[in-house]
Structures are given as structure tokens and as C-alpha cells.
């Protein structure tokens, strides 16, 4: 299993001056071997390390977080950098309006529908292996998109980009859970990951707008150097790991009825989410009178109902049912679904607003979103500090109310709105409060999840955000700008209010109430992961 870091640097195996590994229940684990600690009076405890040179070279916490963040940034940039280049793509490749919509929705369809099975793949196959595969897929797909001679080729490349992101992002989030001890170290890691996700979306639009002037193909080449560097560094810097199956999962390959249930579960989840996201995409582009969209919604309902029936009975279920049933995790997922819907829809509507109503060009539209970046950067250290001092429910709810206030402020904007007086303030407020909301909610959802369920739980969170965002865009894009921002504000405010409501007699995870702040060594976090590692040979 991976070692979790709580100090500022990683211990080097066999070095005399290395800081001691944190003891867990009086023992130290090194590469899955449990060894007792011997304490001498007046001397710090040191783990008894084997002298074999076969131990993997473990990356320091900063290096580990840098690799995870680079993979996250790669996936996010692939999804957003192309947005402002869409008019140029349509003109150069001769795409119809429907074809152009597929360039945008192909990524979302592949990403949203494949998160659950690929999230579980990291738990079963090893997260380094899956992270590497996802980064390689994103890089190859970006290069293929840059070389696309036709619309069909480009759409296929976008599908591959979305699939690569679905492979990489759950593994990245799970590596933070299993690679950093609960407390300040994990809080800082999650803060950085949430920051990278937000910055990636804004930087994608800014850099995409700047590069579109030189040709839309540069928006695809943007991520290729980052992807090549990530693919080269992951095998060298991340140690190999054994798979960590979910608690109670069989270790032998599935056979007979077990294999059939696994195939049915996977196919119905993918098919149901594809139908759902495609229906929402059609409602966005063709309006709410499209009969084909409602037919797809019916198909999605049937397939997802079959999935809900079969998956809980599968020994290799896609959903991590044990952590989902623990206390308030379902409430956290529902809150992130609602906030994700409102935030993504707000960004979508605001992008159209500044270009269509205010007349901004691609580069100016991208620069207009820079306050999001500055707000996220300013809020990141504040979110890390407050997450260690305030209950997750309180901080997440207050952050959500701040986002709602910013969206309500945007609802006052109109065709004659000046950027400095009408957009700068609400955009900065939304960015700051987004970080304050998502960091504690992500911590609350992932803290205490055992190693074998970390990939599945991270896939659930990403799926909530993706499906919620698609639903939000489909609903709010049909409304005028002002009412759209007002509905987003009401949705976010309602979700935040639900988070703030007191919950009596319920524990969120492993004995630690959802209302408590994050602390090092909290029950159900480091100790539960350590127990899972001893039971499942690492993760």
C-alpha cells in the first residue's frame, strides 16, 4: 500500500537522518510488511527498515502532489480549451451546427459515462497504472485532434479525450486519499486539487482564446507537452502498487454469474449515462420540444433502473455502497450535484453573455474570466486553514451561500453592463466561495474511505459534478440571461441551506460527525486505510 505523508518531506528508505514514519496503532508498515516499533527512552522512535534494495523509490509529498495535479490539469484543459475555438473549427472543417455541438458534447458524453467503471479500475488494477493510462490517452487524443482532417476525426478525438479524463481523474483523487494522512497534509492536497480544477477551467478559456488567433489546432496542441512530461514522470516517480480491491470483493477473476452481473452492471451504467447525457445535450441544442430527447430519457431511466437492481448484488459493484451509506455522504454528493449544476451553467451562460450581448472577441472573452483565477488563488490558502478549524458542513454551506449571492448579483447584468461595475465583483465572489465550499465538501466525502473504495468514491463525486453540470446547462440555456442566473442562485442557495441544517444522531464516516473539522489521525481515516491495506495487500 502507498505510504501517507504528514510531514513536509518524504522519508528516504534507509537514510539515517530521515524523519520517522508516523506510527499507526504502535506499528509501522513498509511496502505491506507490518513491523513493531521499539521505543528507547530519550530517543525518537525509528522504523525497522529492511536492508533489501528492492524497496521502491517513494516520491516526496510535493512531488506526488505535483504529478497528481499535472494529470488533473491535463484532463481539465482538454475539456475547456476548445470552447472558444468552436466558431473557427466550424468554419475550417465545414461542420453543421449539429456537428459542432458534437465536438463539444462528445467529450462530456465519454467522460461522464465512463467515470464509474474506470474509477473502479483504479481500485482493482492499481492507481499508478490507471493514472498513466489516462494521461497517455489524453495526450494521444489531443495530438489526434490537432491533426484532424475532418469533423468525424475531430469528434472521435474528443471522445478519446473524454475517455482519458475518465480514466485519469478518479485515480488522481483516490491517490490523494490514500497517499496523504488525514489532517493538514490531506487538507492541503485536496485544496490544491480543487484549485487546479478551477484554474484549469479558466486557463483553458484564456489560453484557448489566445491560441485561437493562431489557429484552432493550437488549442489541442496546448496540452501535448504537459501530457508527454506526465507520461514520462509517472512511471519513474510513482512506486508500483498492488491492487486494493473493495472490502468483500473477490480476489479471483469473475466467472459465470459473477461475470454476467459485472458485465450487466457496467453496460447498463455506461449506456444509461450516455443516454442521459445525450438527452440533456439535445435539450440544450434543440430545445425542450425535441421528442428524441424524451425518448433518450426513457431509455436512460430503464437502463439505470436495471443498474440499480443488479449492481448492489454484484461482488464487483461499480458503486462503493459501504461508504455511500455511511452518514451524510449521500447528502454531500447531492449538494455537489446541485452546486456543480449551478456553477457550470453559470459559466456557460456567462460565456455566451460576454460574447453575444457585450460583443467580446475570443481573446477578450477569455481574459474576462481571469477574476475566477485570482479568486481561486486567493481563496486556496484560506480554504485550507478554515477546513482545519471549522466544521465541513458550516464552511461548505457558507461557501455555497456566497456563490448564490454572486449568481444573484450577475442576474442584475444586462446589455449595457460595464465589466468593472457589473461582472468583476460577482465573478470574484463566486470564485472565492467555490473554493471555500468544494474543499470541505470533498474532504467530507473522501475522508475515512478505505483504500479499496477510494477510486469508486472519487468517480461518484466526479459523476455527480458532470451529470449535474449537463443538467444545469440544459435547463438554464433555455432561459434568458437574467432568469438563468437567478435560477442558478436559488439552486445553490437551497443546496447550501440543506447542508447547514443540523443532523442529529448521524455520523458521517467511521465515528467522526460530518460537522467536525478535519484533524490528523481522526477516526475512520488513517487507521481505516491502514486496516484496509493490511487486509488487501496494499493500494
C-alpha positions in Angstrom: 0.0 0.0 0.0 1.2 3.6 -0.5 2.7 5.4 2.4 0.9 8.5 3.5 2.8 11.7 4.3 2.1 14.2 7.0 5.5 15.9 7.2 6.8 18.5 4.8 9.1 15.9 3.0 9.1 12.2 2.4 11.4 9.8 4.4 14.1 8.2 2.3 14.2 4.5 2.9 17.4 3.5 4.8 18.7 7.1 5.4 19.9 7.8 8.9 18.6 11.3 9.1 15.2 10.7 7.7 12.2 11.6 9.9 10.4 8.7 11.4 7.2 7.3 9.8 4.1 8.1 11.7 3.2 5.1 13.9 -0.3 3.6 13.4 -1.6 1.6 16.4 2.1 1.1 17.6 3.2 -0.3 14.2 4.9 0.8 11.0 4.1 -0.5 7.6 6.6 -0.5 4.8 5.5 -2.0 1.5 2.8 -4.0 3.1 5.0 -5.6 5.9 3.9 -4.9 9.4 6.7 -4.4 11.9 6.6 -3.4 15.6 8.0 -0.2 16.8 10.6 -0.2 19.6 10.9 2.9 21.6 14.1 3.9 23.6 13.9 6.5 26.4 15.1 9.9 25.2 15.3 8.8 21.5 12.7 9.2 18.8 11.2 6.0 17.5 12.6 4.7 14.2 11.0 2.1 12.0 12.9 -1.1 11.5 13.6 -0.9 7.7 14.7 -3.9 5.7 18.0 -3.6 4.0 17.0 -5.1 0.7 17.4 -2.7 -2.2 14.1 -3.7 -3.7 12.1 -1.1 -2.0 10.5 1.4 -4.5 11.8 4.9 -4.5 9.0 6.8 -2.9 8.2 10.4 -4.1 8.0 13.2 -1.6 4.6 14.6 -0.9 5.2 17.7 -3.0 6.4 15.6 -5.9 3.5 13.2 -5.6 1.0 16.1 -5.5 2.7 17.7 -8.5 2.2 14.6 -10.6 -1.4 14.2 -9.5 -2.1 17.9 -10.2 -0.5 17.8 -13.6 -2.7 14.9 -14.6 -5.8 16.7 -13.3 -4.8 19.9 -15.2 -4.3 17.9 -18.3 -7.8 16.4 -18.2 -9.4 19.8 -17.4 -7.6 21.7 -20.1 -8.6 19.1 -22.7 -12.3 19.8 -21.8 -12.2 23.6 -21.8 -9.5 24.9 -24.1 -11.5 24.1 -27.3 -14.7 26.0 -26.2 -13.8 29.5 -27.5 -12.3 28.0 -30.7 -15.6 26.4 -31.8 -16.6 29.1 -34.4 -13.2 28.7 -36.1 -13.5 24.9 -36.1 -16.9 25.1 -37.7 -15.6 27.4 -40.5 -12.4 25.5 -41.2 -13.9 21.9 -41.2 -17.3 22.9 -42.7 -19.3 21.5 -39.8 -23.0 21.9 -39.4 -24.5 23.3 -36.2 -25.3 19.7 -35.1 -21.7 18.6 -35.9 -20.3 21.5 -34.0 -22.4 20.6 -31.0 -20.9 17.1 -31.1 -17.4 18.5 -30.9 -18.4 19.9 -27.5 -20.7 17.1 -26.3 -18.5 14.1 -27.3 -16.1 14.9 -24.6 -18.8 15.3 -22.0 -20.5 12.0 -23.1 -17.4 9.9 -22.9 -16.2 11.5 -19.7 -19.5 11.3 -17.8 -20.5 7.8 -18.8 -17.1 6.1 -18.2 -16.2 7.6 -14.8 -17.8 4.8 -12.7 -16.2 1.8 -14.4 -12.8 3.5 -14.8 -13.0 4.7 -11.2 -13.3 1.1 -10.1 -10.5 0.1 -12.4 -8.0 2.1 -10.3 -9.1 0.2 -7.2 -8.7 -3.2 -9.0 -5.7 -2.7 -11.2 -3.6 -0.2 -9.3 -3.8 3.6 -9.4 -0.4 4.3 -10.9 -1.1 2.0 -13.8 -4.5 3.6 -14.4 -3.2 7.2 -14.0 -0.5 6.6 -16.5 -3.0 5.1 -19.0 -5.3 8.1 -18.6 -2.6 10.6 -19.1 -1.4 8.7 -22.2 -4.9 8.6 -23.7 -5.4 12.3 -23.1 -2.1 13.1 -24.8 -2.6 10.9 -27.8 -6.2 12.1 -28.3 -5.0 15.8 -28.1 -2.4 15.2 -30.8 -5.0 13.3 -32.9 -7.4 16.3 -32.6 -4.7 18.8 -33.7 -4.1 16.7 -36.8 -7.8 16.1 -37.6 -8.6 16.5 -41.3 -12.4 16.2 -40.9 -15.2 16.7 -38.4 -15.6 13.0 -37.8 -11.9 12.6 -37.0 -12.2 15.5 -34.6 -15.3 14.1 -32.8 -13.6 10.8 -32.4 -10.6 12.5 -30.9 -12.9 14.3 -28.5 -14.4 11.0 -27.4 -10.9 9.7 -26.7 -10.1 12.8 -24.7 -13.2 12.3 -22.6 -12.4 8.7 -22.0 -8.8 9.5 -21.0 -10.1 12.1 -18.5 -12.5 9.5 -17.1 -9.5 7.1 -16.6 -7.2 9.7 -15.0 -9.3 11.9 -12.8 -10.7 9.3 -10.3 -7.3 7.8 -9.9 -5.8 11.2 -9.2 -8.4 12.0 -6.5 -8.0 8.5 -5.0 -4.2 8.9 -4.8 -4.7 12.0 -2.6 -6.9 9.9 -0.3 -4.5 7.0 0.0 -1.3 8.9 -0.3 -1.7 11.6 2.4 -2.5 11.1 6.0 -5.8 12.6 7.3 -5.3 16.1 8.8 -3.4 19.1 7.4 -1.5 17.1 4.8 -4.6 15.7 3.2 -6.4 19.0 3.5 -3.7 20.9 1.7 -3.6 18.2 -1.0 -7.3 18.4 -1.6 -7.2 22.2 -1.6 -4.5 22.1 -4.4 -6.5 19.6 -6.4 -9.7 21.7 -6.2 -7.7 24.8 -7.1 -6.2 23.1 -10.1 -9.6 22.0 -11.3 -10.9 25.5 -11.1 -7.8 27.2 -12.6 -7.7 24.6 -15.4 -11.2 25.6 -16.5 -10.4 29.3 -16.6 -6.9 28.9 -18.0 -8.4 26.7 -20.8 -10.6 29.5 -21.8 -7.9 32.2 -21.6 -5.2 30.2 -23.4 -7.8 28.8 -25.8 -8.9 32.3 -26.7 -5.3 33.5 -27.1 -4.3 30.5 -29.3 -7.4 30.6 -31.5 -5.9 33.7 -33.2 -3.1 31.5 -34.5 -5.4 28.6 -35.5 -7.7 26.4 -33.6 -5.4 23.4 -33.8 -3.1 25.0 -31.3 -5.8 24.6 -28.7 -5.3 20.9 -29.0 -1.6 21.0 -29.0 -1.6 23.1 -25.8 -1.7 20.0 -23.6 0.6 17.8 -25.5 3.9 18.9 -23.8 2.2 18.6 -20.3 0.9 15.1 -21.2 4.3 13.9 -22.5 6.0 15.1 -19.4 3.4 13.4 -17.2 3.6 10.1 -19.0 7.4 10.2 -18.7 7.5 11.1 -15.0 4.7 8.9 -13.6 6.5 5.5 -14.1 9.7 7.0 -12.7 8.4 8.9 -9.8 5.4 6.9 -8.5 6.1 3.5 -7.0 4.4 0.4 -8.3 1.5 -0.8 -6.2 -0.6 -3.8 -5.7 -4.3 -3.6 -6.4 -6.6 -2.9 -3.4 -10.0 -4.5 -4.1 -13.0 -3.1 -2.3 -13.9 -4.7 1.1 -15.5 -8.0 0.5 -14.7 -8.1 -3.2 -13.4 -11.5 -4.6 -9.7 -11.6 -5.5 -10.1 -14.3 -8.2 -11.2 -13.3 -11.8 -15.0 -13.2 -12.1 -16.6 -16.4 -13.5 -20.1 -17.5 -14.6 -22.9 -15.5 -12.9 -20.4 -13.1 -11.3 -19.0 -12.2 -14.7 -22.5 -11.8 -16.1 -23.5 -9.4 -13.3 -20.4 -7.4 -13.7 -21.0 -7.1 -17.5 -24.6 -6.1 -17.0 -23.7 -3.6 -14.3 -21.0 -2.0 -16.4 -23.0 -1.9 -19.7 -26.2 -0.5 -18.1 -24.3 2.2 -16.2 -22.4 3.3 -19.3 -25.4 3.0 -21.6 -27.7 4.8 -19.1 -25.4 7.7 -18.5 -24.7 8.0 -22.3 -28.5 8.2 -22.9 -29.0 10.6 -20.1 -26.2 13.0 -21.1 -27.1 12.8 -24.8 -30.7 13.7 -23.9 -29.6 16.6 -21.9 -27.3 17.7 -24.7 -30.2 17.6 -27.2 -32.4 19.6 -24.8 -29.6 22.2 -24.7 -29.2 22.5 -28.5 -32.7 21.6 -29.9 -34.9 22.9 -27.1 -37.4 21.3 -24.7 -39.8 20.3 -27.5 -37.4 17.6 -29.0 -39.2 14.2 -28.8 -35.9 12.4 -29.3 -34.6 13.8 -26.1 -37.5 12.4 -24.2 -37.1 9.0 -25.8 -33.5 9.0 -24.7 -34.6 10.0 -21.2 -36.9 6.9 -21.1 -34.0 4.7 -22.3 -31.7 6.1 -19.6 -34.4 5.5 -16.9 -34.8 1.9 -17.9 -31.0 1.2 -18.1 -30.2 2.9 -14.8 -33.1 1.1 -13.1 -31.5 -2.2 -14.2 -28.2 -1.0 -13.0 -29.7 -0.1 -9.6 -31.1 -3.6 -9.4 -28.0 -5.5 -10.5 -25.0 -3.6 -9.2 -25.7 -4.0 -5.5 -25.8 -7.8 -5.9 -22.5 -7.9 -7.9 -19.4 -8.9 -6.0 -17.5 -6.3 -8.0 -20.0 -3.5 -7.8 -19.2 -0.2 -9.5 -20.6 1.9 -6.7 -18.9 1.9 -3.3 -22.1 1.1 -1.3 -20.4 0.9 2.2 -19.1 4.5 2.2 -22.1 5.9 0.4 -24.4 4.5 3.2 -22.2 6.0 5.9 -23.9 9.0 7.4 -24.0 12.1 5.3 -22.1 11.1 2.2 -25.2 10.9 0.1 -26.1 14.4 1.3 -22.6 15.7 0.3 -23.0 14.1 -3.2 -26.4 15.7 -3.6 -25.1 19.1 -2.6 -22.1 18.8 -5.0 -24.6 17.7 -7.8 -26.7 20.9 -7.2 -23.7 23.2 -6.9 -22.0 21.7 -9.9 -25.1 22.2 -12.0 -25.4 25.8 -11.0 -21.7 26.7 -11.3 -21.2 25.1 -14.7 -24.4 26.5 -16.1 -23.4 30.0 -14.8 -20.0 29.7 -16.6 -21.8 28.6 -19.8 -24.4 31.4 -19.7 -21.8 34.0 -18.8 -19.5 32.9 -21.7 -22.4 33.5 -24.1 -23.3 36.7 -22.4 -20.0 38.4 -22.8 -19.6 37.3 -26.4 -23.2 37.7 -27.7 -24.5 40.6 -25.7 -21.3 42.6 -24.8 -19.6 41.8 -28.1 -16.3 40.5 -26.7 -13.9 38.6 -29.1 -12.4 35.2 -28.2 -9.3 36.6 -26.5 -11.1 39.3 -24.6 -13.8 36.8 -23.5 -11.0 34.6 -22.2 -9.3 37.4 -20.3 -12.7 38.4 -18.8 -12.6 35.2 -16.8 -9.3 36.0 -15.1 -11.0 37.1 -11.9 -12.0 33.5 -11.4 -8.3 32.6 -11.4 -7.4 35.3 -9.0 -10.3 34.5 -6.7 -9.4 30.8 -6.6 -5.7 31.6 -5.9 -6.6 33.9 -3.1 -9.1 31.5 -1.5 -7.0 28.4 -1.6 -4.8 29.0 1.5 -7.9 30.4 3.3 -9.9 27.2 2.5 -7.1 25.0 3.8 -6.9 26.9 7.1 -10.6 27.1 7.7 -11.1 23.4 6.8 -8.9 22.6 9.8 -10.8 24.8 12.1 -14.5 24.8 11.1 -17.0 22.0 10.6 -17.2 20.9 7.0 -21.0 21.4 7.0 -20.7 25.0 8.2 -17.8 26.0 5.8 -19.3 24.2 2.8 -22.8 25.8 3.4 -21.4 29.3 3.9 -19.3 28.9 0.7 -22.4 27.8 -1.1 -24.4 30.8 0.1 -21.6 33.1 -1.1 -21.8 31.5 -4.5 -25.5 32.0 -4.6 -25.0 35.7 -3.7 -22.6 36.1 -6.6 -25.0 34.5 -9.0 -27.8 36.7 -7.8 -25.6 39.7 -8.4 -25.0 38.5 -12.0 -28.8 38.4 -12.5 -28.7 42.2 -12.4 -26.4 42.4 -15.5 -27.8 43.5 -18.9 -26.7 44.5 -22.4 -25.3 47.9 -21.1 -23.5 46.4 -18.1 -19.9 47.6 -17.6 -17.4 44.9 -16.8 -15.8 46.6 -13.8 -19.0 47.5 -12.1 -21.3 44.6 -13.1 -19.1 41.5 -13.7 -15.8 41.8 -11.9 -17.3 41.7 -8.3 -19.7 38.8 -8.7 -17.2 36.7 -10.7 -14.6 37.1 -7.9 -17.1 36.4 -5.2 -18.2 33.1 -6.9 -14.6 32.0 -7.4 -13.6 32.6 -3.7 -16.8 30.9 -2.4 -16.5 28.0 -4.8 -13.1 27.1 -3.2 -14.5 27.6 0.3 -17.4 25.2 -0.5 -15.7 22.5 -2.5 -12.7 21.9 -0.4 -14.5 20.9 2.8 -17.2 19.0 0.9 -14.6 17.0 -0.9 -12.8 16.2 2.3 -16.1 15.2 4.0 -16.9 12.8 1.1 -13.4 11.2 0.9 -12.3 11.1 4.5 -12.5 7.7 6.0 -12.9 5.9 2.7 -10.9 2.6 2.7 -8.2 2.2 0.0 -10.2 -0.3 -2.0 -13.2 2.1 -2.3 -11.3 5.4 -2.9 -11.4 5.2 -6.7 -15.1 4.3 -6.8 -16.0 7.1 -4.4 -13.9 9.7 -6.4 -15.7 8.5 -9.5 -19.1 9.1 -7.8 -18.1 12.7 -6.9 -16.9 13.4 -10.5 -20.1 11.8 -12.0 -22.3 14.0 -9.7 -20.5 17.1 -11.0 -20.6 16.1 -14.6 -24.2 15.0 -14.8 -25.3 17.9 -12.6 -23.4 20.3 -14.9 -25.0 18.8 -18.0 -28.5 19.1 -16.4 -27.8 22.7 -15.3 -26.6 23.8 -18.8 -29.7 22.1 -20.4 -32.1 23.9 -18.1 -30.5 27.3 -17.8 -29.5 27.7 -21.5 -33.3 27.7 -22.3 -33.8 30.8 -20.2 -32.9 34.4 -20.7 -29.7 35.6 -19.1 -31.2 37.3 -16.0 -33.6 34.5 -15.0 -30.9 31.9 -15.7 -28.6 33.5 -13.2 -31.5 33.8 -10.7 -32.4 30.1 -11.0 -28.7 29.2 -10.5 -28.6 31.4 -7.4 -31.8 29.8 -6.0 -30.5 26.3 -6.6 -27.1 26.9 -5.0 -28.8 28.7 -2.0 -31.1 25.8 -1.5 -28.3 23.2 -1.6 -26.3 25.3 0.9 -29.2 25.6 3.2 -29.7 21.9 3.2 -26.0 21.4 4.2 -26.4 23.9 7.0 -29.4 22.1 8.5 -28.5 20.2 11.7 -28.4 16.4 11.5 -28.9 14.7 14.8 -27.9 11.2 15.7 -26.0 10.6 12.4 -22.3 10.0 11.8 -20.7 10.8 8.5 -17.9 8.3 8.5 -16.3 5.9 10.9 -17.4 7.7 14.1 -16.5 11.3 13.0 -19.5 13.5 12.6 -19.8 15.4 9.3 -19.9 18.6 11.4 -16.4 18.2 12.9 -13.3 19.8 11.3 -10.6 17.7 9.8 -7.9 16.6 12.3 -4.8 14.5 11.9 -5.4 10.9 13.0 -9.1 11.3 13.0 -11.0 8.0 13.4 -12.0 6.4 10.2 -9.3 7.9 8.1 -5.7 6.9 8.6 -6.5 4.0 10.8 -9.2 2.6 8.5 -6.9 3.0 5.4 -4.2 1.2 7.3 -6.5 -1.6 8.2 -7.7 -1.8 4.6 -4.0 -2.0 3.5 -3.3 -4.9 5.8 -6.4 -6.7 4.7 -6.0 -6.2 0.9 -2.2 -6.2 0.4 -1.8 -2.5 -0.3 -3.3 0.1 -2.5 
